[in-house]
Amino acid sequence: MTPVQIVRLITLQRRQRRRLRSHTGPGRLLQFAGAFLLLVFVVALLSISGVVGGVVGVYAYFAKDLPEPEQIEFVEQDFETTRIYDRSGGVLLWEIIDPHAGDRVWVPLDQVPDDLVCATVAIEDRTFWENPGINPRGILRAFVSNLRGQQIQGGSS
């Protein structure tokens, strides 16, 4: 063998070792792990983006028909029935009742009988006094009912 052939053989062997090392060993494993972690990160990021986009879309869908907060505030201010008394203030002459809202009179809660409070709470949410303000079973029941197109229900107090 000539010296040139020996150099070529050594160079060829070195190249083969480098190729073999680049396809195996800890370097290749780290490269695979990095690619896998990047893939997991991208999938998680896309999933989170999809969920956030879905939540925003659902909110926008249901919020489009809601009245402005100023309108709700105005309705609360125009709550009671109008009463006209004589000049002494003791004799009721006339009552003006909103035909759409009915006869509404503000009554402090301490003047409402306890049985009426308990009955109202029982109709709305029988676990009102026990739950922390969120009733997961009620929310799930209302969600399923609303999805099925049945009567729209509330889920929690």
C-alpha positions as CSV (number, residue, x, y, z in Angstrom):
1,M,0.0,0.0,0.0
2,T,1.2,3.4,-0.9
3,P,1.2,6.3,1.6
4,V,-1.6,8.0,-0.4
5,Q,-3.8,4.9,-0.2
6,I,-3.1,4.7,3.6
7,V,-4.1,8.3,4.1
8,R,-7.3,7.7,2.0
9,L,-8.1,4.6,4.0
10,I,-7.6,6.4,7.3
11,T,-9.8,9.3,6.1
12,L,-12.5,6.9,5.0
13,Q,-12.5,5.2,8.3
14,R,-12.7,8.5,10.2
15,R,-15.7,9.5,8.0
16,Q,-17.5,6.3,8.7
17,R,-16.9,6.7,12.5
18,R,-18.3,10.2,12.3
19,R,-21.4,9.1,10.4
20,L,-21.9,6.3,12.9
21,R,-21.5,8.6,15.8
22,S,-24.0,11.2,14.4
23,H,-26.7,8.5,14.1
24,T,-26.3,6.9,17.5
25,G,-25.2,7.7,21.0
26,P,-26.2,10.4,23.4
27,G,-26.1,13.2,20.9
28,R,-28.7,11.6,18.7
29,L,-30.8,10.8,21.8
30,L,-30.7,14.5,22.9
31,Q,-31.6,15.6,19.4
32,F,-34.6,13.3,19.4
33,A,-35.7,14.4,22.9
34,G,-35.4,18.0,22.0
35,A,-37.5,17.5,18.9
36,F,-40.1,15.5,20.9
37,L,-40.3,18.3,23.6
38,L,-40.7,20.9,20.9
39,L,-43.5,18.9,19.3
40,V,-45.2,18.5,22.7
41,F,-44.9,22.3,23.3
42,V,-46.3,23.2,19.9
43,V,-49.3,20.8,20.4
44,A,-49.9,22.1,23.9
45,L,-49.7,25.7,22.6
46,L,-52.1,25.0,19.8
47,S,-54.5,23.2,22.1
48,I,-54.5,26.1,24.6
49,S,-55.0,28.6,21.8
50,G,-57.9,26.6,20.5
51,V,-59.6,26.4,23.9
52,V,-59.1,30.1,24.5
53,G,-60.4,30.9,21.1
54,G,-63.4,28.7,21.7
55,V,-64.2,30.3,25.1
56,V,-63.9,33.8,23.5
57,G,-66.2,32.7,20.6
58,V,-68.8,31.2,23.0
59,Y,-68.7,34.4,25.1
60,A,-69.1,36.6,22.1
61,Y,-72.0,34.5,20.8
62,F,-73.9,34.8,24.1
63,A,-72.9,38.3,24.9
64,K,-74.0,39.9,21.7
65,D,-77.7,39.8,22.8
66,L,-77.0,41.1,26.3
67,P,-78.2,44.7,27.1
68,E,-75.6,47.4,27.9
69,P,-74.8,47.8,31.6
70,E,-76.3,51.3,31.5
71,Q,-79.6,49.9,30.4
72,I,-79.7,47.5,33.3
73,E,-78.8,50.3,35.7
74,F,-81.6,52.4,34.3
75,V,-84.2,49.6,34.7
76,E,-83.1,49.2,38.4
77,Q,-83.7,53.0,38.9
78,D,-87.2,52.7,37.4
79,F,-88.2,49.9,39.7
80,E,-91.0,51.0,42.0
81,T,-94.7,51.8,41.3
82,T,-95.5,55.5,41.2
83,R,-97.9,56.7,44.0
84,I,-99.6,60.0,44.1
85,Y,-100.8,61.2,47.6
86,D,-102.9,64.1,48.7
87,R,-101.2,67.2,50.0
88,S,-101.0,65.8,53.6
89,G,-99.3,62.7,52.3
90,G,-101.6,60.4,54.2
91,V,-104.2,59.5,51.6
92,L,-103.3,57.6,48.4
93,L,-105.0,59.2,45.5
94,W,-103.6,57.2,42.5
95,E,-101.1,54.5,41.7
96,I,-99.4,54.2,38.3
97,I,-98.3,50.6,37.7
98,D,-96.0,49.6,34.8
99,P,-98.2,47.3,32.7
100,H,-95.1,45.2,31.7
101,A,-93.3,45.0,35.0
102,G,-96.3,44.9,37.4
103,D,-96.8,46.4,40.8
104,R,-93.4,46.5,42.4
105,V,-92.7,47.7,45.9
106,W,-89.3,47.8,47.6
107,V,-89.4,45.8,50.8
108,P,-86.4,45.4,53.0
109,L,-85.3,41.8,53.5
110,D,-85.9,41.9,57.3
111,Q,-89.6,42.7,56.7
112,V,-90.0,39.6,54.5
113,P,-91.3,36.5,56.4
114,D,-88.6,33.8,56.9
115,D,-90.9,31.2,55.4
116,L,-91.1,33.2,52.2
117,V,-87.3,33.6,52.0
118,C,-86.9,29.8,52.6
119,A,-89.5,28.9,50.0
120,T,-87.9,31.2,47.4
121,V,-84.4,29.8,48.1
122,A,-85.8,26.2,48.0
123,I,-87.4,26.9,44.5
124,E,-84.2,28.4,43.2
125,D,-81.5,26.2,44.7
126,R,-82.2,23.8,47.6
127,T,-78.4,23.5,48.3
128,F,-78.0,27.3,48.5
129,W,-77.2,27.3,52.2
130,E,-74.7,24.4,51.9
131,N,-72.8,25.0,48.7
132,P,-70.0,27.6,48.3
133,G,-71.9,29.5,45.6
134,I,-71.2,27.1,42.8
135,N,-73.2,23.9,42.2
136,P,-71.3,21.7,39.8
137,R,-74.1,19.2,39.4
138,G,-76.5,22.1,38.6
139,I,-74.1,23.6,36.1
140,L,-73.6,20.2,34.4
141,R,-77.4,19.6,34.3
142,A,-78.1,23.0,32.8
143,F,-75.3,22.6,30.3
144,V,-76.7,19.3,29.0
145,S,-80.2,20.6,29.0
146,N,-79.2,23.7,27.0
147,L,-77.2,21.6,24.5
148,R,-80.1,19.3,23.9
149,G,-82.2,22.4,23.0
150,Q,-84.5,21.9,26.0
151,Q,-85.7,24.6,28.3
152,I,-82.9,27.0,29.1
153,Q,-81.8,26.6,32.7
154,G,-79.5,28.2,35.1
155,G,-76.8,26.2,36.7
156,S,-75.9,27.9,40.0
157,S,-76.8,30.6,42.4
